[in-house]
Amino acid sequence: MLIVTRRPGERIMLGPDITVEVMEIAGNSVRIGIAAPRDLPVYREELWTSIKQENEAAAGAGADELPHRKPEPV
């Protein structure tokens, strides 16, 4: 893991097209801004973990265990 010290307004570049900027530091909280291409999903870790677990559960479920949707009328 790379650990860097940044002040508000300073940035970190992740390759040529992803920028992480420190927006504000208040007590134990840091606000960051992330500029990335629209086709690159950016998630908070807890949301990423939840999505990953749901995908793994769905991949391991049998067809009879998945929720059924009624077809939409044409």
C-alpha positions, 0 to 999 in steps of 0.5 A: 500500500502506498501512503502519501500525505496530501493537503486540501486541494492537492491531488493524486493521479492514478494513471492518465485519466483518474484523479483523486483530490483531497477536498476537505479535512475536518476532524477525523473525516476527509472528503475526497473528489474522484474524477474518472471516466464514466465507464469506470464504476467507483464505489465505496468499499462497503457498497462494493462488498455488498454487491460482490456478495450478492453477485456471488450468491446469485451465481451460486443459486439454482434457477429455481432459487432466483426471483421471477419477474413477470414478462412485460406486455409488448 
